[in-house]
Structures are given as structure tokens and as C-alpha cells.
Amino acid sequence: MSMRAPALDDADAVARLFARAYPEPLAPSVFRRAWTQPRFDLACDARVALSGTGEVAGYADAEAVGDDAHKAWIWVLGEPGDELAEWAERRAAELVAPPVRLFANVSSENEPGRRLLERRGFRRVRSSYRMAIDLDGEPARPAWPEGIAVRTFRPGDERTFYDVHQETFEDHWEHTRRPYDEWAHWFLAPEHHRPELWFLALAGDEPAGVSMCSPDEARAEVGWVAILGVRRPWRKRGLGKALLLHSFAELARHGFRRVQLGVDAESITGAVRLYERAGMRVVHRSDSYEKAL
């Protein structure tokens, strides 16, 4: 096999690789967005492995994470696994300062991927859940806390959503603040950003929480609650559940039949219990691994 830097046209082949390693598909547009994000150099930060017939058989990339000078993530898919992982680890070490904290994620069902990471000295440090609800009935109506009003995104709200997102995720495991340009590249991309599905909860003129929903780019019937965050002064009042139920109702009104989200399995904010009370169930688990370089 040989390795080279991917081209944007390789996104379809890499998406097919991902679908074999994870239980849910990713659209090729997600990979193209990853490859064009700020600070990501496609010529240096990713590789595809080619079979003898020139088919894409494996993929790896390495990425520095947000403002953390010591943290990097790698992805390794397909074959040859060890060669791709070796390249990704080496590239990650070039992107951040020592001591390097290297992270990787793998589906709990991907036993070869788990064995690869463990063989290379990674240890499992955290799990996350994919939770889902099918919108096959009338969604429950939200009960808004007193003094709270909710509206959709308006032009000029970009920084407000960014600030609330970053602030409300400070308690999350290994959260790293992303610079605004990186955040905007992901969340404001035309294929991802649906202004009518972004909700801002206000206490007077003060932002209290947000729900940022988006379509699944690979499955037309699936919508995501990509970000749900409530600021500390308004927690423990039912605002998180109200925003979640409001999101369900609006996603159903816009034609989505299933809603999914990702959540830290050990969230200290009680998020898993909140989602379960709202009718969601765990449909998949993925595991995060860490290695010190």
C-alpha cells in the first residue's frame, strides 16, 4: 500500500470507510468541512492509504484542539492500521507542544479499532452516548421558567451563540475553548446552519441558554440537537428540559422524524438523566482513549 495526502474528491471514499467502522454514516460534506477548517493543512495533517488498485483503503488525520497547547486528536480508519496510526501520532506530536496529550475516539462496537489503540499504548478514559428519540407522536409541551422568552436566531446573534456555547460547556469533560473562526467554520456552514432551528432563551435582554439544532447531512429524516447549554444562574429551573422539548417540537414541525444528540456518559451536569426524562434512549456508545507522548 501507499499513502498520500487526500484531495477533496476523496471525501466520498473516506465517508464509506467511516460507515464501516461506525454505526451511523457521516456525509462526505463533513469530511470536506474538516479538511478546510482553519489551522488544518490538508497536505500535512491527513493521509489516505491506497490499495494496489488505487482504492482508498485507510485514512488518518491529526488535529490540534482549540486553545489547548498540549492536546491533539487523531482519527484512524481502515488499513494498514498501525502504519496510519504511527503517521498520525507523529504528526500530532508536531502540532502541539510537549508534554503531548493525544486522544482518539472509537465506536464501542469496533473491536479492531479498540485493539489497535490499546496495542499502541492508549487507555480508555471516557465514554459518550448517542441518544435518540423518534418523533412519532405529539411532542410534550415545554414549561418555560418564569421570566424566560425564547426566539430563533437572528443575523448578528453569531457571537451570542458562540459565547453561550463556550461558557456553558466549561464543565464538560476535556472541553477546550475553540477560537471563533473555527467554531464559525463548523456551526455556520450553509449545509449545517439552519437559523430557524437555533433557539435563544432570554431573561429580559440577558442570554440564559441556547439550543442549536441541525440536519443530519447523510439522513434527511434525522435532526440533531447539536448543542444544548444553560448558563449557571438559570440552571436547576427546568430551562434545559424546556429548550430540549421545544427543540423536539420544532424539529418535528420541520419534517424530522428522529432526533439525536451526543452526551458525556459521566456528565456532572446530569444531562443523561435529563435526556432520559424527556424520552430519549441510548442507541450507541463510543469511547475516548488517551496516550501521553
QUIVEN-V289230 format. One line per field, one symbol per residue. phi: phi as a letter, one per 30 degrees, with the letter a starting at -180 (. if undefined). psi: psi as a letter, one per 30 degrees, with the letter a starting at -180 (. if undefined). burial: b if it has 16 or more other C-alpha atoms within 10 Angstrom, else e. A space follows every 10 residues. Layout:
BEGIN
phi->???
psi->???
burial->???
END
This chain:
BEGIN
phi->.bbaddcedd eddddddedd cbdbdcdedd dddddcdeic cedccbbccc ddciddcabb bbbdchcddc cbcbbbbibd eddddddddd dedddbdddd ccbbbbdddc dddddedddc jdbdbabbcc cbbcccbddd ddcdeeicbb bdebejdedd ddddedddcd ddehdbdcee ddededdcde dcdcedccbc cbciccdcab bccadddcbd dccbcdbbbb dedcdibjdd dddddddedd dddcjdcbbb acbddceddi dddeddddjd bdcabbbccb bcc
psi->llklkllfff eeeeeeeeff flfklkkffe eeeefglkfk jeffglkkkk lfggkjflkk lkkkjbgjff klklkkkalj eeeeeeeeee eeffflklkk jkllkkkffi eeeeeeeefg glkkflllkk llkkigajkk kkjklkgklk llkkkffeee eeeeeeefgf fkkgkkkkle eeeeeefgke fejjefgkkj kkjbgkkfll kjlllkffjf fklkjekjkk lefglgggee eeeeeeeeee eefggkfkkl lkkkfgkffg eeeeeefggl lkflklkklk kk.
burial->eebebbeeee bbbbbbbbee bbeebbbbbb bbbebebeeb ebeebbbbbb eeeeebbbbb bbbbbbebeb bbbbbbbbbb beebbebbbe bbbebbeeeb bbbbbbbbee eebbeebeee ebbbebbbbb bbbbbeeebe ebebeeebeb ebbeeeeeee bbebbbebbe eeeeeebeee eebbbbbeee ebbbbbbbbb bbeeeebbbb bbbbbbbeee ebbbbbbbbb beebeeeebb bbbbbbbbbb bbeeebbbbb bbbbbeeeee bbeebeebeb bbebbbbbbb bee
END
